[in-house]
Amino acid sequence: QVQLVESGGGLVQAGGSLRLSCAGSGIIFRLLAMAWYRQVPGKQRELVASITSGGTTRAADSVKGRFTISRDNAKNVLYLQMNSLKPEDTAVYYCNTLAAGPSAFWGQGTQVTVSS
């Protein structure tokens, strides 16, 4: 049974930082490309950053230089370090495999709210 548990969200002022974590189980975590996504009510879920099993990372233009994705395969944990947060980063953040589609299993996510 796949489980993805996101944590670390919260309320932060613009310019602040947060570190999100995602604990995965029920999947061969170390072999999978993983990603962070975010969703604002009324909008489609968007890809924020991804990391391959070998550690190659990519980030959306909107977060490049501010967000860093990383992983600990020994612990089955995915991280997202978010710096210089902006109000437009406010969303529910989810982790999943890079190949996950709308019909895939999704966890509850973690809310990030950035105040101006």
C-alpha positions as CSV (number, residue, x, y, z in Angstrom):
1,Q,0.0,0.0,0.0
2,V,1.4,3.3,-1.1
3,Q,1.7,6.0,1.5
4,L,3.1,9.5,1.0
5,V,3.0,11.8,4.1
6,E,3.9,15.4,3.6
7,S,4.9,17.7,6.5
8,G,6.6,20.9,7.3
9,G,4.2,23.4,6.0
10,G,3.0,26.5,7.9
11,L,2.5,30.2,7.9
12,V,5.6,32.3,7.1
13,Q,6.3,35.9,6.1
14,A,7.5,36.8,2.7
15,G,11.2,36.3,2.5
16,G,11.2,33.5,5.0
17,S,12.0,29.8,4.7
18,L,10.4,26.4,5.2
19,R,11.6,22.9,4.8
20,L,9.1,20.3,3.6
21,S,9.5,16.6,4.1
22,C,7.7,13.6,2.5
23,A,7.9,10.1,4.0
24,G,7.2,7.4,1.4
25,S,6.4,3.8,1.9
26,G,4.9,1.0,-0.2
27,I,7.1,2.1,-3.2
28,I,10.7,1.3,-4.2
29,F,11.6,4.8,-3.3
30,R,15.3,4.7,-4.2
31,L,14.6,3.6,-7.8
32,L,12.0,6.3,-8.6
33,A,12.2,9.8,-9.8
34,M,10.3,11.9,-7.3
35,A,8.8,15.4,-7.3
36,W,7.1,18.1,-5.4
37,Y,3.9,19.6,-6.7
38,R,1.6,22.4,-5.5
39,Q,-2.0,23.3,-6.0
40,V,-4.0,26.4,-5.4
41,P,-7.8,26.0,-5.1
42,G,-9.4,26.3,-8.6
43,K,-6.1,25.7,-10.4
44,Q,-4.4,22.6,-11.7
45,R,-1.7,21.0,-9.7
46,E,1.7,22.1,-11.0
47,L,5.1,20.5,-10.9
48,V,7.5,22.5,-8.6
49,A,10.7,20.4,-8.6
50,S,11.9,16.9,-9.4
51,I,14.8,14.7,-8.6
52,T,15.9,11.5,-10.4
53,S,17.0,8.3,-8.6
54,G,20.6,9.4,-9.3
55,G,20.1,12.9,-7.8
56,T,19.7,15.0,-10.9
57,T,17.3,17.9,-10.1
58,R,15.1,20.3,-12.0
59,A,13.0,23.2,-10.8
60,A,10.2,25.2,-12.3
61,D,11.3,28.7,-13.5
62,S,9.1,30.3,-10.8
63,V,11.1,28.7,-8.0
64,K,14.5,28.3,-9.6
65,G,17.2,29.6,-7.3
66,R,14.9,29.7,-4.3
67,F,13.8,26.0,-3.8
68,T,16.0,23.0,-3.6
69,I,14.8,19.4,-3.8
70,S,16.8,16.6,-2.2
71,R,16.3,13.0,-1.1
72,D,17.5,10.5,1.5
73,N,17.0,7.1,-0.1
74,A,18.1,5.3,3.1
75,K,15.2,6.9,5.0
76,N,12.7,7.0,2.1
77,V,12.4,10.8,2.6
78,L,12.0,13.6,0.0
79,Y,12.7,17.2,1.0
80,L,12.0,20.6,-0.4
81,Q,14.0,23.5,1.0
82,M,12.1,26.7,0.2
83,N,13.9,30.1,0.7
84,S,12.9,33.6,-0.2
85,L,9.3,32.7,-0.1
86,K,6.8,34.8,-1.9
87,P,3.0,35.2,-1.4
88,E,2.5,33.5,-4.8
89,D,4.1,30.4,-3.3
90,T,1.0,29.9,-1.1
91,A,-0.5,26.5,-2.0
92,V,-0.9,23.0,-0.8
93,Y,2.3,21.1,-1.5
94,Y,2.3,17.4,-2.4
95,C,5.0,14.9,-3.1
96,N,4.7,12.0,-5.6
97,T,6.6,10.2,-8.3
98,L,7.5,12.3,-11.3
99,A,5.3,10.0,-13.4
100,A,2.2,10.4,-11.2
101,G,-0.9,11.5,-12.9
102,P,-4.3,12.8,-11.6
103,S,-5.5,9.3,-11.0
104,A,-2.5,8.2,-9.0
105,F,-2.6,8.0,-5.2
106,W,-2.0,11.5,-3.6
107,G,-1.4,12.2,0.0
108,Q,-3.1,15.0,2.0
109,G,-0.4,17.5,1.2
110,T,0.9,20.2,3.5
111,Q,-0.3,23.8,3.4
112,V,2.2,26.6,2.9
113,T,0.9,30.1,3.4
114,V,3.2,33.1,2.8
115,S,2.0,36.5,4.1
116,S,3.0,39.7,2.5
